[in-house]
Amino acid sequence: MAKEGHSECAVTTEREVAGLFDRWNTSLSTLSPDKVVANYAEDAVLLPTVSNQARTTPAEIRDYFVKFLKNGPQGTIDSRIIRIGCNVAQDVGTYTFKFKDGSQVRARYTYVYEWTHGQWLIAHHHSSAMPEK
């Protein structure tokens, strides 16, 4: 799944892939939707936690985060499994979001990262609230 005609695979580690969530989560704390969207590939798909609408363009992803960031979210990983392939990495698990009003949402997630233009970007992000209390 090499991008840009490259046949070589970008080297990464589980620790580096885990750090990509930290990068994304840190961008949430800026409360800037543009900083959050910078983590996503141009053709990324976001299936967000608190919206029924699939987001398939940078503008739609930004629109989601304009609203989501108003709640002051911060995520914590509860459990995860990381898989690494050639120019693709997956981080799958559960996380908890805490909001500035004291509320929280437990959710399951999937991040699929692709090595694009010399960096790891989110190609697919699915997050859904836990169905069972």
N, C-alpha and C positions, 0 to 999 in steps of 0.2 A: 504494500500500500504506500509505496514511496511517492512523494509529491514532487512536482516540478521536474520530472524526468530523471531524478536521482535514483540510482539502484542501491545505494548504501543505506544502512539503517542507522539512525541517530542512537547514540549510546545513552542510556539512562538507568536509573536504579529505582527500587521501590521507594526509597527515602525521597528522591527527587520528585517522583510522581506524587507522593503524599504532600510535598511542599507546594504543589500546584493548587491544592485546595487551600492551603494557608495563604497563598498569593491572592486567590479569589476572595477568601474571607476577609483579608486585610483591605481589599478594595471596597468591600461592603462598608467597613468602618469609616471610609472617607465620605460616605453618603453621596458620592458622585456617580450617577448612572453611567457616565462616559468612562470612568475608570473601571467599572465593573464590566461593561461591554468590551473593553479592550482585551479581556481574557478570552473572548469568543472568536472563533474563526468567522470569516466573512459569510460562509454558508452554513453556519451552525444552526442547530435545532434546539430550542429550549422548551421542555414540557414542565412548566413551573409548578411549585408547591401550592400556591394559593390563587391560581387562575385556571379556568377550564380551557383557555385559548392556547393552542400550540403557537410558539413564536419562531418564525422561520427566516426573519430578516433582522439585520442589526437594528433597524428602527423599531420593530416589534419587541425585540429583546430589551432595548432601552426603555420603551414604554412600560414594560413590566417592572423594571427596576426603579423607575421614577416613583411608582406607587409603593413597591415593596420597601424601599429604603426609608420612606417616611416613618416606618415603624421601628427604625433603629435596630435591625437584626444583627445577631452575631451567632455563628454556627459553631458547634462542637461535634467532632466525630465521636460516635459511640462504638461503632464496629466497622471494619473495612476489609476488603479483599482487593489486592492490586494485581493486575496481570499486565505484562509488557510484551509487545510484539514488535514487528519492524515498522517504525515510525507511527505506532499507535500504542496507547496505554489506556487501561481502564482502571477506574477507582470506583468500587461498588460497595455500598454498605448502608449504615443508618447514621443519622445525625439529629441533633436537637438544635432548634433555633430559639433563642431567647430574645425578647423584644423589650424596648425601653419602658413599656407599661407593665412589665413583670410577667406577661403571658409567655407561653412557649408552645412550640409545635415540634413533635417528634415525627421524623419523616425517613423514608428510605430514598436512596439516591443512586444514580449512575452518572459518572462523568466519563466520556470517551474523549481522550486527547489525541490530536494528530500533530506531528512535527511539520510545521508549515512556515515557510519563509524564515527558517532558522530559529524557530521557537515552538514551544508546546502551547497549543491553543485548544480550547474546548470546541469539539466538533458536535458533540451531543451531550445534553444535560437533562436528565429526567429526575424529578423530585416529586414525591407524593406523600401526603400525610399518612401516618400509620392508620390502617383501617380498624384496628382493635385497640380498645383502651387499656 
